[in-house]
Amino acid sequence: MFTLLKLELEKLFRARSFYLSFIVLVGFVVLMLWGFYTYAARKTGGEAVEQFKYTYESKQYFNGLTFALYSLLFSFTLLLPIFVSMSAGSQIAGETRSGTLRMICTRPISRASLVLSKFIVTALHAGLLLTFFIGLNLIVGLIFVGWGNLELYPGPLNLVDAPGKIMRDDALMRFGYAALSGTWALLVIAALALLCSVVFESPVQATVMTIAAYLTLYIVGRVEFFEHLRPYFFTTDMEFWRDVFKPDIPWANLWHYACVCGAYTAGLLLATVLIFERKDIVT
């Protein structure tokens, strides 16, 4: 198992897509920063540099912590799931496409160990992506925006029903919680993509099917006609990580939905192993 993990890690760090994902995240942060300055320019009469953190909502609303929060919430909806789907979707299907899967399976290793090692590497990739992204946003926020307390208002972020505030040091800890809980939520996508990677022999098909399933449930869950179905979608349970940014963290709900996501991940991995064990690789 240790040898398998070592080999999979070497493959991960040699892949161009691994570094491309980090580059795209850097570009997204730059776009977010430009968007903040543009917004500030409209709200402060063009004096964005001097009065960047002063808005019509609160004098200290837009600071580095708020910038990092907006960037994280927007990217988690689509950008990060895409990268995780690409990483996991190419794990087995990529080996099939390149013709190396048959050779790997002739070695004295179990197929379950192969699936587990590839999932662990994908989970590591997801954790590195999210941690890097959060750290980059905080650094950019500190340098270009300046820090303050994290003020929360009812609005499109849908975090609070009444105005609230999280002090700076506590807010930084909340971003640490977000790195852990967000990675845990992304593992559901990773497990689904790994299942598709076993079912389909093309990495592109596996990735597209994963993203299609995720987006379909995510969008349908926000249509009022299907509101009664929303609690049954895994995309709804994945949003539990957002609770770490509420003024008072609802720990009971947090642990409940974390366990639900864990059950989804374990179930999908079990299905992946069962299907892969019965998959005909020789012919």
PAMARLUM-504636 format. One record per residue (C-alpha): x, y, z. Coordinates in Angstrom, 1 decimal, padded with zeros to 4 digits. Last residue first. Layout:
BEGIN
{{X, Y, Z}},
...
// end
This chain:
BEGIN
{{-010.4, -008.4, -022.9}},
{{-008.1, -008.4, -019.8}},
{{-009.7, -005.6, -017.8}},
{{-013.1, -007.1, -017.1}},
{{-014.6, -005.2, -014.2}},
{{-015.8, -007.3, -011.3}},
{{-013.4, -005.9, -008.7}},
{{-013.8, -002.5, -010.2}},
{{-017.6, -002.6, -009.7}},
{{-017.2, -003.6, -006.0}},
{{-014.4, -001.1, -005.4}},
{{-016.3, 001.8, -006.9}},
{{-019.5, 000.9, -005.0}},
{{-017.6, 000.9, -001.8}},
{{-016.0, 004.2, -002.6}},
{{-019.4, 005.7, -003.4}},
{{-020.8, 004.4, 000.0}},
{{-017.8, 005.7, 001.9}},
{{-018.1, 009.2, 000.4}},
{{-021.8, 009.4, 000.9}},
{{-021.4, 008.2, 004.5}},
{{-018.7, 010.8, 005.1}},
{{-021.0, 013.5, 003.6}},
{{-023.7, 012.4, 006.1}},
{{-021.2, 012.4, 008.9}},
{{-020.1, 016.0, 008.1}},
{{-023.8, 016.9, 007.9}},
{{-024.4, 015.8, 011.5}},
{{-021.1, 017.2, 012.8}},
{{-021.9, 020.6, 011.5}},
{{-025.5, 020.5, 012.6}},
{{-024.4, 019.8, 016.2}},
{{-021.6, 022.3, 016.0}},
{{-023.8, 025.2, 015.1}},
{{-021.0, 027.7, 014.9}},
{{-022.0, 031.0, 016.5}},
{{-021.1, 034.0, 014.4}},
{{-021.6, 031.8, 011.2}},
{{-018.5, 031.3, 009.2}},
{{-018.0, 027.6, 010.3}},
{{-021.5, 027.0, 008.9}},
{{-020.2, 027.2, 005.3}},
{{-018.7, 023.7, 005.7}},
{{-022.3, 022.2, 005.8}},
{{-022.7, 023.0, 002.1}},
{{-021.9, 019.5, 001.1}},
{{-025.2, 018.3, 002.5}},
{{-027.1, 020.3, -000.1}},
{{-025.0, 018.9, -002.9}},
{{-025.7, 015.4, -001.7}},
{{-029.3, 015.9, -002.7}},
{{-032.1, 014.6, -000.5}},
{{-032.7, 017.9, 001.4}},
{{-033.3, 019.6, -001.9}},
{{-036.3, 017.5, -002.9}},
{{-038.9, 019.7, -001.3}},
{{-037.4, 022.8, -003.0}},
{{-038.0, 021.2, -006.4}},
{{-040.4, 023.9, -007.8}},
{{-038.4, 026.6, -006.1}},
{{-035.3, 025.9, -008.2}},
{{-032.2, 025.9, -006.0}},
{{-032.0, 022.2, -005.7}},
{{-032.3, 021.8, -009.4}},
{{-029.1, 023.9, -009.8}},
{{-027.0, 021.9, -007.4}},
{{-028.4, 018.5, -008.4}},
{{-027.8, 019.2, -012.1}},
{{-024.4, 020.8, -011.4}},
{{-023.1, 017.8, -009.5}},
{{-024.4, 015.2, -011.9}},
{{-023.0, 017.2, -014.9}},
{{-019.7, 017.7, -013.2}},
{{-019.3, 014.0, -012.5}},
{{-020.5, 013.0, -016.0}},
{{-018.0, 015.4, -017.6}},
{{-015.1, 014.2, -015.5}},
{{-015.8, 010.5, -016.3}},
{{-016.4, 011.2, -019.9}},
{{-013.2, 013.2, -020.2}},
{{-011.2, 010.5, -018.4}},
{{-012.4, 007.9, -020.9}},
{{-013.0, 004.3, -019.9}},
{{-016.2, 005.0, -018.1}},
{{-017.5, 003.0, -015.1}},
{{-014.2, 003.1, -013.2}},
{{-013.6, 006.8, -013.7}},
{{-017.3, 007.4, -012.9}},
{{-016.7, 005.8, -009.5}},
{{-013.6, 008.0, -009.0}},
{{-015.6, 011.0, -010.0}},
{{-018.2, 010.2, -007.3}},
{{-015.5, 009.6, -004.7}},
{{-013.8, 012.9, -005.5}},
{{-017.1, 014.8, -005.5}},
{{-017.9, 013.4, -002.0}},
{{-014.4, 014.2, -001.0}},
{{-015.1, 017.9, -001.6}},
{{-017.1, 018.1, 001.6}},
{{-014.1, 016.8, 003.7}},
{{-011.9, 019.4, 002.0}},
{{-014.3, 022.1, 002.9}},
{{-014.5, 021.0, 006.5}},
{{-010.7, 021.0, 006.9}},
{{-010.0, 024.2, 004.9}},
{{-013.1, 025.9, 006.4}},
{{-011.9, 025.2, 010.0}},
{{-008.7, 027.0, 009.1}},
{{-010.7, 029.9, 007.7}},
{{-012.6, 029.9, 011.0}},
{{-009.3, 030.3, 012.9}},
{{-008.6, 033.5, 010.9}},
{{-012.1, 034.7, 011.8}},
{{-011.4, 034.2, 015.5}},
{{-008.3, 036.3, 015.2}},
{{-010.2, 039.0, 013.4}},
{{-013.4, 039.2, 015.5}},
{{-016.5, 037.7, 014.0}},
{{-019.5, 040.0, 013.5}},
{{-023.2, 039.7, 013.0}},
{{-026.1, 041.3, 011.1}},
{{-029.3, 039.2, 011.1}},
{{-030.4, 036.2, 009.0}},
{{-026.8, 035.0, 008.6}},
{{-024.8, 033.0, 006.0}},
{{-026.9, 033.4, 002.9}},
{{-024.0, 034.8, 000.8}},
{{-026.5, 036.7, -001.3}},
{{-027.6, 038.9, 001.6}},
{{-028.0, 039.1, 005.3}},
{{-024.9, 040.8, 006.8}},
{{-021.6, 039.5, 008.2}},
{{-018.7, 041.6, 009.5}},
{{-015.3, 039.9, 009.6}},
{{-013.1, 042.1, 011.7}},
{{-010.3, 044.1, 010.1}},
{{-007.5, 043.4, 007.6}},
{{-006.1, 045.4, 004.8}},
{{-007.1, 045.4, 001.2}},
{{-004.0, 044.9, -001.0}},
{{-001.5, 043.2, 001.3}},
{{-003.8, 041.6, 003.9}},
{{-006.4, 040.5, 001.3}},
{{-003.7, 039.0, -001.0}},
{{-002.3, 037.0, 002.0}},
{{-005.8, 035.9, 003.0}},
{{-006.7, 034.9, -000.5}},
{{-003.5, 033.0, -001.0}},
{{-003.9, 031.1, 002.2}},
{{-007.5, 030.1, 001.3}},
{{-006.5, 029.0, -002.2}},
{{-003.4, 027.0, -001.0}},
{{-005.5, 025.2, 001.7}},
{{-008.2, 024.4, -000.9}},
{{-005.9, 023.1, -003.5}},
{{-003.7, 021.2, -001.1}},
{{-006.8, 019.5, 000.5}},
{{-008.2, 018.6, -003.0}},
{{-004.8, 017.1, -004.1}},
{{-004.5, 015.1, -000.9}},
{{-008.0, 013.8, -001.4}},
{{-007.0, 012.8, -004.9}},
{{-003.9, 011.0, -003.6}},
{{-006.1, 009.2, -001.0}},
{{-008.6, 008.2, -003.7}},
{{-005.8, 006.7, -005.9}},
{{-004.5, 004.7, -003.0}},
{{-008.0, 003.4, -002.1}},
{{-008.7, 002.3, -005.7}},
{{-005.4, 000.5, -006.0}},
{{-005.8, -001.1, -002.6}},
{{-009.3, -002.3, -003.6}},
{{-007.8, -003.8, -006.8}},
{{-005.5, -005.9, -004.7}},
{{-001.8, -006.0, -005.5}},
{{000.4, -008.8, -006.8}},
{{001.0, -007.1, -010.1}},
{{-001.2, -008.1, -013.1}},
{{-003.5, -005.2, -012.2}},
{{-000.8, -002.6, -013.0}},
{{-000.2, -004.1, -016.5}},
{{-003.9, -004.0, -017.3}},
{{-004.2, -000.4, -016.1}},
{{-001.3, 000.8, -018.2}},
{{-003.1, 001.1, -021.6}},
{{-003.0, 004.9, -021.7}},
{{-006.8, 005.1, -021.8}},
{{-007.3, 002.5, -019.1}},
{{-004.8, 004.3, -016.8}},
{{-006.6, 007.6, -017.4}},
{{-009.9, 006.0, -016.7}},
{{-008.6, 004.9, -013.3}},
{{-007.3, 008.2, -011.9}},
{{-008.6, 010.6, -014.6}},
{{-011.9, 011.3, -013.0}},
{{-010.4, 011.9, -009.6}},
{{-008.2, 014.8, -010.8}},
{{-010.7, 016.3, -013.2}},
{{-013.6, 016.0, -010.7}},
{{-011.4, 017.7, -008.0}},
{{-010.6, 020.5, -010.4}},
{{-014.2, 021.0, -011.4}},
{{-015.4, 020.8, -007.7}},
{{-012.9, 023.7, -006.9}},
{{-014.2, 026.0, -009.6}},
{{-018.0, 025.5, -009.2}},
{{-019.6, 026.4, -005.9}},
{{-016.3, 026.5, -004.0}},
{{-015.0, 029.4, -006.0}},
{{-017.8, 031.8, -005.0}},
{{-017.6, 030.9, -001.4}},
{{-013.8, 031.2, -001.2}},
{{-013.6, 034.5, -003.1}},
{{-016.4, 036.0, -000.9}},
{{-014.7, 034.9, 002.3}},
{{-011.2, 036.0, 001.2}},
{{-012.5, 039.5, 000.3}},
{{-014.4, 039.7, 003.6}},
{{-011.2, 038.8, 005.5}},
{{-009.1, 041.4, 003.6}},
{{-011.5, 044.2, 004.2}},
{{-014.9, 045.3, 002.8}},
{{-017.3, 045.9, 005.6}},
{{-015.3, 048.5, 007.6}},
{{-017.4, 051.5, 007.0}},
{{-020.5, 049.5, 006.7}},
{{-023.2, 049.0, 004.0}},
{{-022.6, 052.1, 001.8}},
{{-018.9, 051.1, 001.5}},
{{-015.6, 052.1, 003.0}},
{{-012.8, 049.5, 002.7}},
{{-011.5, 050.8, -000.6}},
{{-011.4, 054.5, 000.5}},
{{-007.9, 055.5, -000.6}},
{{-007.5, 053.1, -003.4}},
{{-011.1, 053.0, -004.6}},
{{-011.6, 056.8, -004.9}},
{{-013.8, 056.5, -008.0}},
{{-017.0, 057.9, -006.5}},
{{-016.9, 055.5, -003.5}},
{{-019.5, 053.0, -004.5}},
{{-018.5, 052.6, -008.2}},
{{-014.8, 052.5, -007.4}},
{{-015.4, 050.0, -004.6}},
{{-017.1, 047.7, -007.1}},
{{-014.2, 048.0, -009.5}},
{{-011.7, 047.4, -006.8}},
{{-013.5, 044.3, -005.6}},
{{-013.8, 043.0, -009.1}},
{{-010.1, 043.5, -009.7}},
{{-009.4, 041.5, -006.5}},
{{-011.7, 038.7, -007.6}},
{{-010.0, 038.6, -011.0}},
{{-006.6, 038.3, -009.3}},
{{-007.9, 035.5, -007.1}},
{{-009.2, 033.7, -010.1}},
{{-005.9, 033.9, -011.8}},
{{-004.2, 032.4, -008.8}},
{{-006.7, 029.6, -008.8}},
{{-006.0, 029.0, -012.5}},
{{-002.3, 028.7, -011.7}},
{{-003.0, 026.2, -008.9}},
{{-005.0, 024.0, -011.2}},
{{-002.3, 024.2, -013.9}},
{{000.2, 022.8, -011.4}},
{{-001.7, 019.5, -011.0}},
{{-002.8, 019.5, -014.7}},
{{000.8, 019.3, -015.7}},
{{001.2, 015.9, -014.1}},
{{004.5, 015.0, -012.5}},
{{003.4, 015.8, -009.0}},
{{000.4, 013.5, -009.3}},
{{002.3, 010.6, -010.9}},
{{004.9, 010.7, -008.1}},
{{002.1, 010.7, -005.6}},
{{000.6, 007.7, -007.2}},
{{003.9, 005.8, -007.1}},
{{004.4, 006.6, -003.4}},
{{000.8, 005.6, -002.5}},
{{001.3, 002.3, -004.3}},
{{004.5, 001.7, -002.4}},
{{002.8, 002.4, 000.9}},
{{000.0, 000.0, 000.0}},
// end
